[in-house]
Amino acid sequence: MALAASAETLLEHPLAEAVRAAAKGRGLPLAEPEQFEAEAGWGCGPEVNGHAVCVGSRRMMKAAAGFDPPGSASKTLLFVERDSRPAGVLAAADTLRPEVPAALAAVRRLGVRHVELLHRRQRRTAAALAGEIRKQLPLQSLPEDKIAVVKEYQARATRW
């Protein structure tokens, strides 16, 4: 956890924040990452205390390490490598912010009938989250997918 939190020190991503908070809550010391690299939707790979540390998604691990680790139906998994060897798996449960149900109800009162969940994580994790708000929402997970959905709706709006 300390290596993962150190590796994610420079990221503003909510998962990185959760990893850092968990490490802090356990009193773990964090080191300053060097040679930091990150790619949206994949993960990060800095050097921490002389070790090459890679923290990222299942998709990243499959591409980088050549194996397909198991997924989770309700949690987002972060895979941690140290010096090109598996070092751990961190699991984060997504929760709805308390204001989401009321915000969705307000949007529906305004006449909006179609809502999509543009979620940054795996489809199964997003589906579990969508179930919490009891809606059948189309799901998109990668940043480029979300941008494409927004552009599609913008194009449709200009035709109305």
WODA-V806764 format. One record per helix or strand of 2 or more residues. SS is the DSSP state (H for helix, E for strand). FROM is the first residue (numbers start at 1). TO is the last residue. Records with the same first field share a line. If there is no record, write none. Layout:
BEGIN
SS->FROM-TO  FROM-TO
END
This chain:
BEGIN
H->2-7  14-25  58-65  100-109  123-132  143-159
E->38-39  43-44  47-48  51-56  75-82  85-93  117-118  139-140
END
